[in-house]
Amino acid sequence: MLMILLTIIHVIVCSFLVIVVLLQSGKAADLAGAFGGMGSQTAFGPRGSATVLTKATTIASGLFMLTSLTLSVMATRQGITGGGKSVLDKVKTPAAVTLPNGSVPTPPAAAPSVTLTDPATGKEQTIPIDSKVMSAEEIKKMQEEAAKKSQQQKK
């Protein structure tokens, strides 16, 4: 009930503010303003005393800000602004993929790997295993190279 009343007041204030602003004449509304002149020697143009329209504009703009903030706070507290959810919460999850034969595809298995521990430093290193088969000589050569590197790092 209060929200509806405040919305009606907000619309009336908005309409009044638009009308009051449109009724005001600009600072350079005299004949000199048509040719780009300011009509006075002041820096920002002629400034007379505040008229009824400028006072009405000030009051209407203050009411507009007040009603806007109040409506915003009330809508947030009541959960009207999307139920407090973000835009990402509204995204639908994709449907499960099924193959033409009716089966569900399985995700690819992780690439095989081996974890090696350097005896000198105690560091572990995971190395992916290629599909290539290595001979015993190649494995021994790799082990020797790793041992040389660890000895060089000690020095």
N, C-alpha and C positions, 0 to 999 in steps of 0.2 A: 504494500500500500504506500509506504513512504518512498519507495523507489519510483513508483509511477508518478507520484506527486512531484518529486524532485526532477524527473525527466520532463514533465510538462513545464515546470518553471524554467528549466534549462533551455527548452525550445523557445519559449517566450523571450527569455533574455537574449538568446542568439539572434532572433528576428529583430528585436529592438536595437541591438548593437549594430547590425547590418544597416538598418534604416538610418540611425543616428550618424554613422560614419559616412554614408553616402550623402546626407544632407549638408555636411560641412563643406565649406569652400576651402580650397588650398591656400597656402601662404602667398602664392604669386597669382592670385585670381584676377588681379586688375589688368588694365590694358598693357602695362609693361610686361606682365607675365606671359602674354601671348607671344612676345618677341624675345623671351629668354631673360628679361631683366627681373630683378628682385623687388624693385619698387621702393627700396630703402637701402641705407648704407650699412645696416647691421650685418653681421656675419651670416646669420641663418635666416634672414628675411625679416619682414615686419612681424612683430609679436605684440598684439594688443592684450587687453585683459581677458581672462578666461570667460568665454560666453557660456550660455546655458547648454549649448550643444557639447562643448568640450567637457563640461562637468558631467553631463549625462553619459558621455563616452567613457569617462574615467570610472564612474559608478558601475556602468554596464559591463565594462571589461573586468572589474573586480568581481562582480557577481558571476560572470562567465567562468572565471578561473576557479572560484569557490565551488560552483555547482559541478564543474568538470572533475575536480579532484574528489569531491564527495561521491559522485557517481562511480568513479573509478575504484575508490576504496570499497564502496558497498558491493560493487560487482565482484571484486576479488574475494571479499570475505564470504559472499554467498555462493561462490563457485560458478558464477555465470560465464566467466571467461574461459570456457573450455574445460571446466572441472579441475582446474589447477594442473592440467597436463601440458607437456610441451608438444611442439609440433611432431617431434620424433616419436612420441608415444602413440600417435595416431597412425603411423605407418604400419601397414599390414605386413605380416611375415609372408615370405613367398611360399607357395604351395609345394608339397613334396613332388619331386620328379619321378614319374613312372615310365618305364620303357614300354614299347608297344606290346611286348609279351606279358605285361602286367607285373614284372619284377621291379624292385627298387634297386638302383645302382649303389654299389658300395664305394666309399671314398678310396682313393689310391693309398696303398700302404706307404709308410715312411721309408725313405731310402735306407738300406742297411748301413750300419756304421759300427765302428769299434772304438772303445775308449782305452787309451794307452796312458800309463803313468810313467813319468820320467823318474828313474830311481835316484838321480842326483838331486833334483829339485823338489820332487814330489808333486809336480804339476800334472794335472790330467788334461788330456787333449783328445777330443772326439774327431775321428777321421772317417769320412764316408768311404764305404767300400765300393769300388767300381765293379762292374760286371766282368772285368778282365781277370783272368786267373793268373796269379803270379807263381813263378817257379820258386823253388827253395833257395836258389842262388840269388834271385832278385830280393827276396825277403831278407836274407842274410846281409846283402849289400845295404839295404835300407836301414837295418839295425846298426850296422857299423857306422854309417853316416850320422845317424842320430846320436850314437855314443860319442863320436868325434865332436859334434856340435855341443853336447853337454859338457865335455871336457874343456872346450874352448871358452865356454861361458863361465866355468869355474875360475879360469885364470884371469 
